[in-house]
Amino acid sequence: MKKNKKIYQESNGNFLSLIEMITEFDPIMQEHIHGIKNDKIHNHYLGHNIKNDLINLLAIEIKIKIMNAKYYSIIFDCTPGISHQEQMSFVLRCMDISSTPIQLNKYLLEFLKVNDTSGNFLMLL
């Protein structure tokens, strides 16, 4: 099945389907989508590449928070995924002491596939 890259068309992918769902409940998004449909807005930032751009922008913000953290902890945890492949989650917790009140933030950074969960193997990662 060929994927479509336009909003409100069949098989347009997860990102645009999510935008359609948000539009049902958010008046600002409703206005934005209305402007796109009526050709009042030409640069709407709902193209197929924008999701990667948004993820990269969020990653940059998270990295800045991590680099500014005075206190942090790293958590690794193994569990089998839905495909029965063992995977290890890499979670970082850090304290933001610049905010009032002080906030403890938790970030899931990555899932790593592992073949062996013994201590010897995991130390090699």
N, CA, C and O atoms as CSV, one atom per row, in Angstrom:
chain,resi,resn,atom,element,x,y,z
A,1,MET,N,N,0.840,-1.177,0.000
A,1,MET,CA,C,0.000,0.000,0.000
A,1,MET,C,C,0.890,1.247,0.000
A,1,MET,O,O,1.811,1.361,0.808
A,2,LYS,N,N,0.611,2.156,-0.893
A,2,LYS,CA,C,1.387,3.379,-1.005
A,2,LYS,C,C,0.947,4.380,0.057
A,2,LYS,O,O,-0.245,4.593,0.279
A,3,LYS,N,N,1.931,4.984,0.703
A,3,LYS,CA,C,1.619,5.985,1.728
A,3,LYS,C,C,1.332,7.328,1.083
A,3,LYS,O,O,1.997,7.741,0.133
A,4,ASN,N,N,0.331,7.993,1.621
A,4,ASN,CA,C,-0.036,9.318,1.167
A,4,ASN,C,C,0.601,10.335,2.102
A,4,ASN,O,O,0.805,10.038,3.279
A,5,LYS,N,N,0.917,11.514,1.612
A,5,LYS,CA,C,1.588,12.524,2.430
A,5,LYS,C,C,0.727,13.755,2.658
A,5,LYS,O,O,1.243,14.836,2.941
A,6,LYS,N,N,-0.588,13.591,2.534
A,6,LYS,CA,C,-1.496,14.724,2.711
A,6,LYS,C,C,-2.462,14.438,3.841
A,6,LYS,O,O,-2.887,13.302,4.054
A,7,ILE,N,N,-2.799,15.500,4.560
A,7,ILE,CA,C,-3.701,15.378,5.693
A,7,ILE,C,C,-5.117,15.065,5.199
A,7,ILE,O,O,-5.530,15.515,4.130
A,8,TYR,N,N,-5.846,14.290,5.993
A,8,TYR,CA,C,-7.209,13.850,5.716
A,8,TYR,C,C,-7.325,13.029,4.443
A,8,TYR,O,O,-8.333,13.103,3.740
A,9,GLN,N,N,-6.298,12.251,4.147
A,9,GLN,CA,C,-6.382,11.277,3.066
A,9,GLN,C,C,-5.980,9.919,3.614
A,9,GLN,O,O,-5.194,9.828,4.557
A,10,GLU,N,N,-6.516,8.879,3.030
A,10,GLU,CA,C,-6.264,7.530,3.513
A,10,GLU,C,C,-4.785,7.163,3.399
A,10,GLU,O,O,-4.102,7.588,2.467
A,11,SER,N,N,-4.304,6.382,4.342
A,11,SER,CA,C,-2.920,5.877,4.387
A,11,SER,C,C,-1.895,7.006,4.422
A,11,SER,O,O,-0.880,6.954,3.727
A,12,ASN,N,N,-2.165,8.028,5.236
A,12,ASN,CA,C,-1.221,9.151,5.310
A,12,ASN,C,C,-0.216,9.014,6.442
A,12,ASN,O,O,0.529,9.958,6.705
A,13,GLY,N,N,-0.168,7.884,7.114
A,13,GLY,CA,C,0.855,7.629,8.122
A,13,GLY,C,C,0.444,8.032,9.527
A,13,GLY,O,O,-0.572,8.695,9.735
A,14,ASN,N,N,1.265,7.612,10.489
A,14,ASN,CA,C,0.966,7.844,11.906
A,14,ASN,C,C,1.013,9.318,12.282
A,14,ASN,O,O,0.168,9.797,13.037
A,15,PHE,N,N,2.008,10.043,11.751
A,15,PHE,CA,C,2.176,11.442,12.146
A,15,PHE,C,C,0.966,12.274,11.738
A,15,PHE,O,O,0.397,12.990,12.562
A,16,LEU,N,N,0.572,12.185,10.469
A,16,LEU,CA,C,-0.570,12.988,10.017
A,16,LEU,C,C,-1.876,12.503,10.642
A,16,LEU,O,O,-2.781,13.304,10.878
A,17,SER,N,N,-1.983,11.211,10.911
A,17,SER,CA,C,-3.176,10.712,11.607
A,17,SER,C,C,-3.262,11.286,13.012
A,17,SER,O,O,-4.348,11.610,13.493
A,18,LEU,N,N,-2.117,11.412,13.668
A,18,LEU,CA,C,-2.082,12.024,15.000
A,18,LEU,C,C,-2.480,13.498,14.934
A,18,LEU,O,O,-3.214,13.988,15.792
A,19,ILE,N,N,-1.992,14.198,13.916
A,19,ILE,CA,C,-2.379,15.607,13.726
A,19,ILE,C,C,-3.893,15.712,13.529
A,19,ILE,O,O,-4.530,16.606,14.086
A,20,GLU,N,N,-4.462,14.814,12.748
A,20,GLU,CA,C,-5.916,14.822,12.525
A,20,GLU,C,C,-6.671,14.632,13.843
A,20,GLU,O,O,-7.682,15.290,14.087
A,21,MET,N,N,-6.167,13.721,14.694
A,21,MET,CA,C,-6.815,13.472,15.975
A,21,MET,C,C,-6.710,14.697,16.886
A,21,MET,O,O,-7.687,15.082,17.529
A,22,ILE,N,N,-5.532,15.304,16.940
A,22,ILE,CA,C,-5.343,16.497,17.772
A,22,ILE,C,C,-6.263,17.620,17.304
A,22,ILE,O,O,-6.805,18.371,18.115
A,23,THR,N,N,-6.432,17.725,15.995
A,23,THR,CA,C,-7.265,18.794,15.421
A,23,THR,C,C,-8.712,18.696,15.891
A,23,THR,O,O,-9.392,19.715,16.008
A,24,GLU,N,N,-9.186,17.490,16.159
A,24,GLU,CA,C,-10.564,17.318,16.626
A,24,GLU,C,C,-10.816,18.025,17.951
A,24,GLU,O,O,-11.940,18.449,18.218
A,25,PHE,N,N,-9.777,18.159,18.793
A,25,PHE,CA,C,-9.961,18.671,20.144
A,25,PHE,C,C,-9.277,20.012,20.406
A,25,PHE,O,O,-9.506,20.617,21.454
A,26,ASP,N,N,-8.452,20.486,19.488
A,26,ASP,CA,C,-7.668,21.695,19.721
A,26,ASP,C,C,-8.090,22.801,18.753
A,26,ASP,O,O,-7.881,22.678,17.546
A,27,PRO,N,N,-8.682,23.881,19.274
A,27,PRO,CA,C,-9.152,24.956,18.391
A,27,PRO,C,C,-8.030,25.648,17.606
A,27,PRO,O,O,-8.255,26.110,16.488
A,28,ILE,N,N,-6.839,25.722,18.177
A,28,ILE,CA,C,-5.719,26.348,17.458
A,28,ILE,C,C,-5.328,25.495,16.254
A,28,ILE,O,O,-5.080,26.022,15.169
A,29,MET,N,N,-5.272,24.173,16.446
A,29,MET,CA,C,-4.972,23.287,15.319
A,29,MET,C,C,-6.094,23.318,14.286
A,29,MET,O,O,-5.836,23.241,13.085
A,30,GLN,N,N,-7.328,23.430,14.747
A,30,GLN,CA,C,-8.460,23.516,13.815
A,30,GLN,C,C,-8.308,24.735,12.911
A,30,GLN,O,O,-8.530,24.655,11.703
A,31,GLU,N,N,-7.929,25.856,13.503
A,31,GLU,CA,C,-7.726,27.078,12.719
A,31,GLU,C,C,-6.562,26.916,11.744
A,31,GLU,O,O,-6.640,27.361,10.599
A,32,HIS,N,N,-5.495,26.285,12.196
A,32,HIS,CA,C,-4.318,26.069,11.351
A,32,HIS,C,C,-4.669,25.174,10.150
A,32,HIS,O,O,-4.321,25.490,9.013
A,33,ILE,N,N,-5.352,24.069,10.410
A,33,ILE,CA,C,-5.741,23.141,9.338
A,33,ILE,C,C,-6.732,23.809,8.390
A,33,ILE,O,O,-6.677,23.592,7.180
A,34,HIS,N,N,-7.631,24.616,8.931
A,34,HIS,CA,C,-8.583,25.350,8.084
A,34,HIS,C,C,-7.830,26.282,7.125
A,34,HIS,O,O,-8.190,26.385,5.953
A,35,GLY,N,N,-6.785,26.960,7.621
A,35,GLY,CA,C,-5.975,27.833,6.773
A,35,GLY,C,C,-5.236,27.061,5.688
A,35,GLY,O,O,-5.069,27.560,4.575
A,36,ILE,N,N,-4.794,25.853,6.004
A,36,ILE,CA,C,-4.108,25.015,5.006
A,36,ILE,C,C,-5.081,24.598,3.910
A,36,ILE,O,O,-4.768,24.685,2.722
A,37,LYS,N,N,-6.266,24.144,4.319
A,37,LYS,CA,C,-7.264,23.683,3.351
A,37,LYS,C,C,-7.715,24.807,2.418
A,37,LYS,O,O,-8.003,24.562,1.246
A,38,ASN,N,N,-7.777,26.024,2.928
A,38,ASN,CA,C,-8.248,27.162,2.124
A,38,ASN,C,C,-7.109,27.913,1.434
A,38,ASN,O,O,-7.305,29.018,0.928
A,39,ASP,N,N,-5.925,27.312,1.417
A,39,ASP,CA,C,-4.730,27.893,0.774
A,39,ASP,C,C,-4.343,29.264,1.321
A,39,ASP,O,O,-3.745,30.073,0.611
A,40,LYS,N,N,-4.682,29.523,2.578
A,40,LYS,CA,C,-4.231,30.756,3.232
A,40,LYS,C,C,-2.857,30.558,3.863
A,40,LYS,O,O,-2.104,31.516,4.039
A,41,ILE,N,N,-2.535,29.312,4.202
A,41,ILE,CA,C,-1.240,28.969,4.792
A,41,ILE,C,C,-0.528,28.026,3.830
A,41,ILE,O,O,-1.052,26.966,3.485
A,42,HIS,N,N,0.664,28.417,3.400
A,42,HIS,CA,C,1.412,27.580,2.465
A,42,HIS,C,C,2.553,26.837,3.163
A,42,HIS,O,O,2.878,25.713,2.783
A,43,ASN,N,N,3.157,27.448,4.172
A,43,ASN,CA,C,4.212,26.796,4.950
A,43,ASN,C,C,3.599,26.308,6.257
A,43,ASN,O,O,3.593,27.026,7.256
A,44,HIS,N,N,3.091,25.101,6.241
A,44,HIS,CA,C,2.323,24.603,7.386
A,44,HIS,C,C,3.096,23.647,8.282
A,44,HIS,O,O,2.610,23.311,9.362
A,45,TYR,N,N,4.263,23.202,7.885
A,45,TYR,CA,C,5.120,22.335,8.693
A,45,TYR,C,C,4.453,21.008,9.063
A,45,TYR,O,O,4.652,20.490,10.161
A,46,LEU,N,N,3.671,20.474,8.149
A,46,LEU,CA,C,3.069,19.164,8.362
A,46,LEU,C,C,3.545,18.177,7.304
A,46,LEU,O,O,2.878,17.177,7.037
A,47,GLY,N,N,4.695,18.456,6.705
A,47,GLY,CA,C,5.264,17.556,5.713
A,47,GLY,C,C,5.813,16.299,6.357
A,47,GLY,O,O,5.916,16.209,7.580
A,48,HIS,N,N,6.166,15.328,5.524
A,48,HIS,CA,C,6.587,14.029,6.029
A,48,HIS,C,C,7.933,14.068,6.744
A,48,HIS,O,O,8.234,13.145,7.500
A,49,ASN,N,N,8.744,15.081,6.543
A,49,ASN,CA,C,10.047,15.154,7.211
A,49,ASN,C,C,10.009,15.913,8.535
A,49,ASN,O,O,10.972,15.859,9.300
A,50,ILE,N,N,8.930,16.610,8.814
A,50,ILE,CA,C,8.885,17.469,9.995
A,50,ILE,C,C,8.988,16.663,11.291
A,50,ILE,O,O,9.539,17.152,12.277
A,51,LYS,N,N,8.466,15.438,11.301
A,51,LYS,CA,C,8.530,14.650,12.543
A,51,LYS,C,C,9.974,14.419,12.967
A,51,LYS,O,O,10.288,14.477,14.156
A,52,ASN,N,N,10.858,14.157,12.003
A,52,ASN,CA,C,12.272,13.968,12.342
A,52,ASN,C,C,12.891,15.276,12.830
A,52,ASN,O,O,13.713,15.269,13.746
A,53,ASP,N,N,12.502,16.389,12.226
A,53,ASP,CA,C,12.997,17.686,12.676
A,53,ASP,C,C,12.547,17.967,14.107
A,53,ASP,O,O,13.331,18.456,14.920
A,54,LEU,N,N,11.286,17.659,14.419
A,54,LEU,CA,C,10.774,17.871,15.771
A,54,LEU,C,C,11.496,16.982,16.781
A,54,LEU,O,O,11.843,17.432,17.873
A,55,ILE,N,N,11.720,15.730,16.417
A,55,ILE,CA,C,12.439,14.815,17.312
A,55,ILE,C,C,13.850,15.330,17.560
A,55,ILE,O,O,14.334,15.290,18.691
A,56,ASN,N,N,14.516,15.814,16.509
A,56,ASN,CA,C,15.872,16.348,16.676
A,56,ASN,C,C,15.889,17.589,17.563
A,56,ASN,O,O,16.799,17.749,18.377
A,57,LEU,N,N,14.896,18.471,17.420
A,57,LEU,CA,C,14.822,19.659,18.272
A,57,LEU,C,C,14.606,19.269,19.741
A,57,LEU,O,O,15.216,19.848,20.640
A,58,LEU,N,N,13.741,18.294,19.970
A,58,LEU,CA,C,13.522,17.826,21.337
A,58,LEU,C,C,14.783,17.184,21.900
A,58,LEU,O,O,15.108,17.372,23.072
A,59,ALA,N,N,15.495,16.424,21.065
A,59,ALA,CA,C,16.738,15.792,21.511
A,59,ALA,C,C,17.766,16.836,21.922
A,59,ALA,O,O,18.471,16.656,22.915
A,60,ILE,N,N,17.857,17.925,21.166
A,60,ILE,CA,C,18.799,18.999,21.502
A,60,ILE,C,C,18.444,19.605,22.853
A,60,ILE,O,O,19.327,19.832,23.680
A,61,GLU,N,N,17.155,19.869,23.087
A,61,GLU,CA,C,16.722,20.444,24.364
A,61,GLU,C,C,17.037,19.500,25.526
A,61,GLU,O,O,17.484,19.942,26.585
A,62,ILE,N,N,16.806,18.218,25.329
A,62,ILE,CA,C,17.093,17.246,26.386
A,62,ILE,C,C,18.588,17.189,26.658
A,62,ILE,O,O,19.006,17.135,27.815
A,63,LYS,N,N,19.401,17.201,25.602
A,63,LYS,CA,C,20.856,17.170,25.788
A,63,LYS,C,C,21.334,18.400,26.557
A,63,LYS,O,O,22.227,18.289,27.396
A,64,ILE,N,N,20.757,19.560,26.286
A,64,ILE,CA,C,21.137,20.777,27.010
A,64,ILE,C,C,20.798,20.624,28.495
A,64,ILE,O,O,21.601,20.988,29.355
A,65,LYS,N,N,19.615,20.088,28.798
A,65,LYS,CA,C,19.234,19.888,30.197
A,65,LYS,C,C,20.171,18.900,30.887
A,65,LYS,O,O,20.560,19.094,32.039
A,66,ILE,N,N,20.526,17.838,30.166
A,66,ILE,CA,C,21.419,16.834,30.734
A,66,ILE,C,C,22.793,17.443,31.007
A,66,ILE,O,O,23.370,17.213,32.070
A,67,MET,N,N,23.317,18.211,30.064
A,67,MET,CA,C,24.647,18.789,30.223
A,67,MET,C,C,24.685,19.818,31.347
A,67,MET,O,O,25.740,20.032,31.944
A,68,ASN,N,N,23.565,20.453,31.645
A,68,ASN,CA,C,23.515,21.451,32.715
A,68,ASN,C,C,23.182,20.843,34.072
A,68,ASN,O,O,23.165,21.550,35.079
A,69,ALA,N,N,22.918,19.540,34.107
A,69,ALA,CA,C,22.538,18.891,35.362
A,69,ALA,C,C,23.759,18.697,36.257
A,69,ALA,O,O,24.813,18.241,35.813
A,70,LYS,N,N,23.590,19.053,37.517
A,70,LYS,CA,C,24.671,18.862,38.480
A,70,LYS,C,C,24.639,17.443,39.048
A,70,LYS,O,O,25.685,16.854,39.323
A,71,TYR,N,N,23.433,16.901,39.221
A,71,TYR,CA,C,23.263,15.570,39.777
A,71,TYR,C,C,22.485,14.718,38.776
A,71,TYR,O,O,21.476,15.160,38.227
A,72,TYR,N,N,22.955,13.511,38.547
A,72,TYR,CA,C,22.267,12.629,37.611
A,72,TYR,C,C,22.516,11.173,37.976
A,72,TYR,O,O,23.444,10.851,38.718
A,73,SER,N,N,21.668,10.301,37.438
A,73,SER,CA,C,21.874,8.859,37.586
A,73,SER,C,C,21.527,8.196,36.260
A,73,SER,O,O,20.694,8.685,35.497
A,74,ILE,N,N,22.183,7.076,36.005
A,74,ILE,CA,C,21.954,6.320,34.785
A,74,ILE,C,C,21.345,4.982,35.179
A,74,ILE,O,O,21.828,4.311,36.091
A,75,ILE,N,N,20.282,4.603,34.482
A,75,ILE,CA,C,19.571,3.370,34.795
A,75,ILE,C,C,19.509,2.509,33.536
A,75,ILE,O,O,19.068,2.971,32.484
A,76,PHE,N,N,19.951,1.262,33.646
A,76,PHE,CA,C,19.813,0.279,32.579
A,76,PHE,C,C,18.903,-0.829,33.097
A,76,PHE,O,O,19.046,-1.282,34.233
A,77,ASP,N,N,17.965,-1.263,32.253
A,77,ASP,CA,C,17.056,-2.333,32.660
A,77,ASP,C,C,16.752,-3.200,31.453
A,77,ASP,O,O,16.442,-2.686,30.378
A,78,CYS,N,N,16.841,-4.523,31.624
A,78,CYS,CA,C,16.581,-5.451,30.521
A,78,CYS,C,C,15.188,-6.049,30.651
A,78,CYS,O,O,14.726,-6.358,31.750
A,79,THR,N,N,14.532,-6.205,29.515
A,79,THR,CA,C,13.231,-6.856,29.460
A,79,THR,C,C,12.989,-7.341,28.039
A,79,THR,O,O,13.462,-6.711,27.094
A,80,PRO,N,N,12.264,-8.445,27.859
A,80,PRO,CA,C,11.961,-8.857,26.489
A,80,PRO,C,C,10.882,-7.951,25.894
A,80,PRO,O,O,9.914,-7.594,26.565
A,81,GLY,N,N,11.066,-7.591,24.634
A,81,GLY,CA,C,10.082,-6.774,23.936
A,81,GLY,C,C,8.963,-7.632,23.396
A,81,GLY,O,O,8.931,-8.840,23.630
A,82,ILE,N,N,8.043,-7.016,22.673
A,82,ILE,CA,C,6.897,-7.726,22.112
A,82,ILE,C,C,7.331,-8.801,21.120
A,82,ILE,O,O,6.614,-9.780,20.911
A,83,SER,N,N,8.496,-8.623,20.513
A,83,SER,CA,C,9.019,-9.598,19.543
A,83,SER,C,C,9.841,-10.685,20.241
A,83,SER,O,O,10.494,-11.489,19.575
A,84,HIS,N,N,9.812,-10.714,21.572
A,84,HIS,CA,C,10.561,-11.670,22.391
A,84,HIS,C,C,12.067,-11.501,22.241
A,84,HIS,O,O,12.826,-12.411,22.574
A,85,GLN,N,N,12.503,-10.362,21.750
A,85,GLN,CA,C,13.926,-10.013,21.671
A,85,GLN,C,C,14.274,-9.256,22.949
A,85,GLN,O,O,13.607,-8.284,23.302
A,86,GLU,N,N,15.310,-9.702,23.631
A,86,GLU,CA,C,15.741,-9.027,24.860
A,86,GLU,C,C,16.235,-7.627,24.509
A,86,GLU,O,O,17.035,-7.462,23.588
A,87,GLN,N,N,15.768,-6.638,25.225
A,87,GLN,CA,C,16.220,-5.266,24.987
A,87,GLN,C,C,16.496,-4.577,26.314
A,87,GLN,O,O,15.879,-4.875,27.337
A,88,MET,N,N,17.435,-3.652,26.264
A,88,MET,CA,C,17.829,-2.928,27.458
A,88,MET,C,C,17.444,-1.463,27.285
A,88,MET,O,O,17.789,-0.834,26.285
A,89,SER,N,N,16.738,-0.935,28.255
A,89,SER,CA,C,16.392,0.486,28.217
A,89,SER,C,C,17.498,1.282,28.891
A,89,SER,O,O,18.084,0.845,29.881
A,90,PHE,N,N,17.770,2.439,28.346
A,90,PHE,CA,C,18.791,3.353,28.856
A,90,PHE,C,C,18.062,4.611,29.298
A,90,PHE,O,O,17.590,5.391,28.471
A,91,VAL,N,N,17.973,4.802,30.606
A,91,VAL,CA,C,17.223,5.918,31.189
A,91,VAL,C,C,18.175,6.814,31.970
A,91,VAL,O,O,19.049,6.332,32.690
A,92,LEU,N,N,18.000,8.098,31.822
A,92,LEU,CA,C,18.805,9.058,32.568
A,92,LEU,C,C,17.875,9.891,33.434
A,92,LEU,O,O,16.873,10.426,32.959
A,93,ARG,N,N,18.218,9.994,34.708
A,93,ARG,CA,C,17.483,10.877,35.624
A,93,ARG,C,C,18.430,11.988,36.035
A,93,ARG,O,O,19.578,11.726,36.394
A,94,CYS,N,N,17.961,13.226,35.987
A,94,CYS,CA,C,18.807,14.338,36.407
A,94,CYS,C,C,17.969,15.386,37.117
A,94,CYS,O,O,16.766,15.515,36.887
A,95,MET,N,N,18.642,16.130,37.989
A,95,MET,CA,C,17.969,17.176,38.757
A,95,MET,C,C,18.197,18.524,38.099
A,95,MET,O,O,19.320,18.881,37.743
A,96,ASP,N,N,17.117,19.258,37.945
A,96,ASP,CA,C,17.193,20.621,37.430
A,96,ASP,C,C,17.130,21.544,38.636
A,96,ASP,O,O,16.052,21.838,39.153
A,97,ILE,N,N,18.322,22.009,39.086
A,97,ILE,CA,C,18.371,22.851,40.283
A,97,ILE,C,C,18.186,24.329,39.944
A,97,ILE,O,O,18.149,25.177,40.836
A,98,SER,N,N,18.068,24.634,38.634
A,98,SER,CA,C,17.859,26.027,38.239
A,98,SER,C,C,16.391,26.421,38.327
A,98,SER,O,O,16.072,27.610,38.309
A,99,SER,N,N,15.491,25.445,38.423
A,99,SER,CA,C,14.065,25.761,38.504
A,99,SER,C,C,13.618,25.787,39.964
A,99,SER,O,O,14.255,25.195,40.836
A,100,THR,N,N,12.516,26.480,40.208
A,100,THR,CA,C,11.950,26.538,41.545
A,100,THR,C,C,10.525,26.029,41.466
A,100,THR,O,O,9.726,26.649,40.764
A,101,PRO,N,N,10.150,24.966,42.121
A,101,PRO,CA,C,10.983,24.106,42.944
A,101,PRO,C,C,11.911,23.242,42.076
A,101,PRO,O,O,11.722,23.131,40.865
A,102,ILE,N,N,12.900,22.644,42.709
A,102,ILE,CA,C,13.837,21.771,42.004
A,102,ILE,C,C,13.057,20.611,41.393
A,102,ILE,O,O,12.185,20.027,42.035
A,103,GLN,N,N,13.385,20.288,40.141
A,103,GLN,CA,C,12.665,19.227,39.432
A,103,GLN,C,C,13.574,18.031,39.173
A,103,GLN,O,O,14.758,18.186,38.873
A,104,LEU,N,N,13.007,16.852,39.292
A,104,LEU,CA,C,13.695,15.628,38.915
A,104,LEU,C,C,13.122,15.198,37.571
A,104,LEU,O,O,11.933,14.894,37.471
A,105,ASN,N,N,13.960,15.170,36.537
A,105,ASN,CA,C,13.525,14.804,35.191
A,105,ASN,C,C,14.039,13.423,34.845
A,105,ASN,O,O,15.138,13.038,35.246
A,106,LYS,N,N,13.245,12.687,34.102
A,106,LYS,CA,C,13.597,11.323,33.707
A,106,LYS,C,C,13.456,11.231,32.193
A,106,LYS,O,O,12.416,11.595,31.643
A,107,TYR,N,N,14.507,10.742,31.510
A,107,TYR,CA,C,14.516,10.673,30.054
A,107,TYR,C,C,14.847,9.262,29.594
A,107,TYR,O,O,15.867,8.700,29.992
A,108,LEU,N,N,13.993,8.692,28.763
A,108,LEU,CA,C,14.297,7.428,28.107
A,108,LEU,C,C,15.114,7.776,26.870
A,108,LEU,O,O,14.603,8.389,25.933
A,109,LEU,N,N,16.380,7.384,26.870
A,109,LEU,CA,C,17.270,7.790,25.790
A,109,LEU,C,C,17.328,6.790,24.650
A,109,LEU,O,O,17.451,7.178,23.488
A,110,GLU,N,N,17.239,5.496,24.974
A,110,GLU,CA,C,17.435,4.530,23.905
A,110,GLU,C,C,17.035,3.135,24.360
A,110,GLU,O,O,17.073,2.825,25.551
A,111,PHE,N,N,16.649,2.293,23.397
A,111,PHE,CA,C,16.514,0.861,23.607
A,111,PHE,C,C,17.663,0.192,22.880
A,111,PHE,O,O,17.908,0.480,21.708
A,112,LEU,N,N,18.370,-0.699,23.560
A,112,LEU,CA,C,19.482,-1.435,22.966
A,112,LEU,C,C,19.107,-2.909,22.899
A,112,LEU,O,O,18.637,-3.471,23.888
A,113,LYS,N,N,19.307,-3.539,21.751
A,113,LYS,CA,C,19.076,-4.982,21.648
A,113,LYS,C,C,20.257,-5.708,22.271
A,113,LYS,O,O,21.414,-5.385,22.002
A,114,VAL,N,N,19.950,-6.694,23.108
A,114,VAL,CA,C,21.014,-7.481,23.739
A,114,VAL,C,C,20.717,-8.960,23.530
A,114,VAL,O,O,19.559,-9.376,23.516
A,115,ASN,N,N,21.766,-9.742,23.367
A,115,ASN,CA,C,21.620,-11.182,23.160
A,115,ASN,C,C,21.831,-11.968,24.442
A,115,ASN,O,O,21.412,-13.120,24.548
A,116,ASP,N,N,22.483,-11.343,25.417
A,116,ASP,CA,C,22.834,-12.032,26.660
A,116,ASP,C,C,22.699,-11.023,27.792
A,116,ASP,O,O,23.208,-9.906,27.694
A,117,THR,N,N,22.022,-11.405,28.858
A,117,THR,CA,C,21.833,-10.463,29.972
A,117,THR,C,C,22.734,-10.786,31.160
A,117,THR,O,O,22.492,-10.319,32.273
A,118,SER,N,N,23.756,-11.571,30.928
A,118,SER,CA,C,24.690,-11.856,32.018
A,118,SER,C,C,25.535,-10.618,32.300
A,118,SER,O,O,25.711,-9.767,31.428
A,119,GLY,N,N,26.047,-10.523,33.502
A,119,GLY,CA,C,26.856,-9.375,33.884
A,119,GLY,C,C,28.090,-9.208,33.021
A,119,GLY,O,O,28.467,-8.083,32.694
A,120,ASN,N,N,28.733,-10.325,32.640
A,120,ASN,CA,C,29.938,-10.244,31.808
A,120,ASN,C,C,29.637,-9.617,30.452
A,120,ASN,O,O,30.396,-8.776,29.969
A,121,PHE,N,N,28.533,-10.024,29.841
A,121,PHE,CA,C,28.202,-9.485,28.528
A,121,PHE,C,C,27.833,-8.007,28.613
A,121,PHE,O,O,28.272,-7.202,27.792
A,122,LEU,N,N,27.021,-7.654,29.617
A,122,LEU,CA,C,26.529,-6.281,29.732
A,122,LEU,C,C,27.665,-5.301,30.038
A,122,LEU,O,O,27.568,-4.126,29.683
A,123,MET,N,N,28.722,-5.754,30.679
A,123,MET,CA,C,29.859,-4.865,30.951
A,123,MET,C,C,30.600,-4.498,29.673
A,123,MET,O,O,31.301,-3.487,29.630
A,124,LEU,N,N,30.448,-5.316,28.628
A,124,LEU,CA,C,31.110,-5.043,27.352
A,124,LEU,C,C,30.398,-3.953,26.565
A,124,LEU,O,O,30.985,-3.360,25.659
A,125,LEU,N,N,29.138,-3.682,26.900
A,125,LEU,CA,C,28.379,-2.658,26.164
A,125,LEU,C,C,28.911,-1.333,26.473
A,125,LEU,O,O,28.413,-0.332,25.956
